[in-house]
Amino acid sequence: MLLAWRAILCLGLAATALSPTTTPAFLVPVDVRDASHLYGAGHRGVFAAAPIAKGTGVWEWTARVAKVHRGDVRAYFEREYPDRAARAVAVRQSFVAADDLDHLCVNPEDAGRFTNHCERPSCGSDLRAARDLAPGDELTLDYTNYPEPQWYADLCAEHSVLTEPALARACTEAD
C-alpha cells in the first residue's frame, strides 16, 4: 500500500537532469538520486548525505527559486518550456508560498523541487529537520501545508498534474 500511494506523488513526472551532489539552497549535505523504488520509474528524491540533527535548518530561500506573478505564469511556462511534457513537469515542481498567494514559485535549478510529500515528514514547514536523520534518510515535507488558490489549481489541471494539497489528499485516500 505504501508503494501504491507513493507512486501517485510524482504522477506523470519524468527524470530531470541534475548534479547528484548538494545544491546551494540546501544547508546540509544531500544527494538527489533515483527514488523509482519509492515513487515509480524516473522519479527522484532528496536524501541526507550525512547525519542531520533534529532542529537543523535544511534549506533556505535563494534566487534559484523565481517568483512568477499569476497573470504571467502561462506565458512564462510557454516561453521557458515549449515542450508540453517538460512544461507539465515544471508546473508540478512549482508551488505557491503561504505568504504570497499571487505568485508561483518556480524552481528549475533548485534541488528542492525533488523534495517529496510524506504524511510524517522528516522536515517541518519551518524547513528544519523534524527528527534526527541518518545518511540515506529522505528529506520530505507535508504538502498539506501549501496553499491552493484557484488560479494555481486551474494551471495544474490544464497540465494534468496535482497541486501539493491535492497530491497530499490523494495519498491519504490511497492509504
RACORMO-V343577 format. One record per residue. N is the residue number from 0. RES is the residue in one small letter. SS is DSSP state (H for helix, E for strand, C for the rest). OMEGA is omega in radians with two decimals (* if undefined). Layout:
n | res | ss | omega
N | RES | SS | OMEGA
N | RES | SS | OMEGA
This chain:
n | res | ss | omega
0 | m | C | 3.14
1 | l | H | 3.13
2 | l | H | -3.11
3 | a | H | -3.11
4 | w | H | 3.11
5 | r | H | 3.12
6 | a | H | 3.12
7 | i | H | -2.98
8 | l | H | -3.05
9 | c | C | -3.10
10 | l | C | 3.03
11 | g | C | -3.11
12 | l | C | 3.10
13 | a | C | 3.11
14 | a | C | 3.14
15 | t | C | -3.13
16 | a | C | 3.10
17 | l | C | 3.06
18 | s | C | -3.10
19 | p | C | -3.11
20 | t | C | -3.09
21 | t | C | 3.06
22 | t | C | -2.99
23 | p | C | -3.12
24 | a | C | 3.09
25 | f | E | -3.12
26 | l | C | -3.12
27 | v | C | 3.11
28 | p | C | 3.12
29 | v | E | 2.99
30 | d | E | 2.97
31 | v | E | -3.08
32 | r | E | -3.13
33 | d | E | 3.07
34 | a | C | -3.12
35 | s | H | -3.14
36 | h | H | 3.13
37 | l | H | -2.95
38 | y | H | -3.10
39 | g | C | -3.05
40 | a | C | 3.04
41 | g | C | -3.07
42 | h | C | -3.12
43 | r | E | 3.06
44 | g | E | 3.12
45 | v | E | -3.05
46 | f | E | 3.11
47 | a | E | 3.09
48 | a | C | 3.13
49 | a | C | 3.09
50 | p | C | 3.10
51 | i | E | -3.12
52 | a | C | 3.07
53 | k | C | 3.12
54 | g | C | 3.13
55 | t | C | 3.03
56 | g | E | -3.08
57 | v | C | -3.06
58 | w | E | 3.05
59 | e | C | 3.12
60 | w | C | 3.08
61 | t | C | 3.11
62 | a | C | 3.07
63 | r | C | 3.10
64 | v | C | 3.14
65 | a | E | 3.05
66 | k | E | -3.13
67 | v | E | -3.13
68 | h | E | -3.08
69 | r | C | 3.10
70 | g | C | -3.10
71 | d | C | -2.99
72 | v | H | -3.10
73 | r | H | 3.11
74 | a | H | 3.11
75 | y | H | -3.09
76 | f | H | 3.11
77 | e | H | 3.13
78 | r | H | -3.04
79 | e | H | -3.08
80 | y | C | -3.11
81 | p | C | 3.09
82 | d | C | -3.05
83 | r | H | 3.14
84 | a | H | 3.10
85 | a | H | 3.11
86 | r | H | 3.13
87 | a | H | 3.09
88 | v | H | -3.13
89 | a | H | 3.09
90 | v | H | -3.12
91 | r | H | -3.10
92 | q | C | 3.09
93 | s | C | -3.11
94 | f | E | 3.05
95 | v | E | 3.14
96 | a | E | -3.09
97 | a | C | -3.09
98 | d | C | -3.12
99 | d | E | -3.06
100 | l | E | -3.12
101 | d | E | -3.11
102 | h | E | 3.03
103 | l | E | 3.09
104 | c | E | -3.08
105 | v | E | -3.05
106 | n | C | -3.10
107 | p | C | -3.09
108 | e | C | -3.06
109 | d | C | -3.14
110 | a | H | 3.10
111 | g | H | 3.14
112 | r | H | 3.12
113 | f | H | 3.11
114 | t | C | -3.03
115 | n | E | 3.10
116 | h | E | 2.99
117 | c | C | 3.10
118 | e | C | 3.07
119 | r | C | -2.99
120 | p | C | 3.09
121 | s | C | 3.11
122 | c | E | 3.13
123 | g | C | 3.12
124 | s | C | 3.06
125 | d | C | 3.12
126 | l | C | 3.04
127 | r | E | 3.11
128 | a | E | -3.12
129 | a | C | 3.12
130 | r | C | 3.04
131 | d | C | -3.14
132 | l | E | 3.11
133 | a | C | 3.05
134 | p | C | -3.13
135 | g | C | 3.08
136 | d | C | 3.13
137 | e | E | 3.02
138 | l | C | -3.09
139 | t | E | 3.09
140 | l | E | 3.02
141 | d | C | -3.08
142 | y | H | 3.11
143 | t | H | -3.14
144 | n | H | -3.11
145 | y | C | 3.09
146 | p | C | -3.08
147 | e | C | 3.13
148 | p | C | -3.05
149 | q | H | -3.14
150 | w | H | 3.12
151 | y | H | 3.08
152 | a | H | 3.11
153 | d | H | 3.12
154 | l | H | 3.13
155 | c | H | 3.13
156 | a | H | 3.11
157 | e | H | -3.10
158 | h | C | 3.09
159 | s | C | 3.04
160 | v | C | -3.12
161 | l | C | 2.96
162 | t | C | 3.11
163 | e | H | 3.13
164 | p | H | 3.11
165 | a | H | 3.10
166 | l | H | 3.11
167 | a | H | 3.11
168 | r | H | 3.12
169 | a | H | 3.11
170 | c | H | 3.14
171 | t | H | 3.14
172 | e | H | -3.11
173 | a | H | -3.12
174 | d | C | *
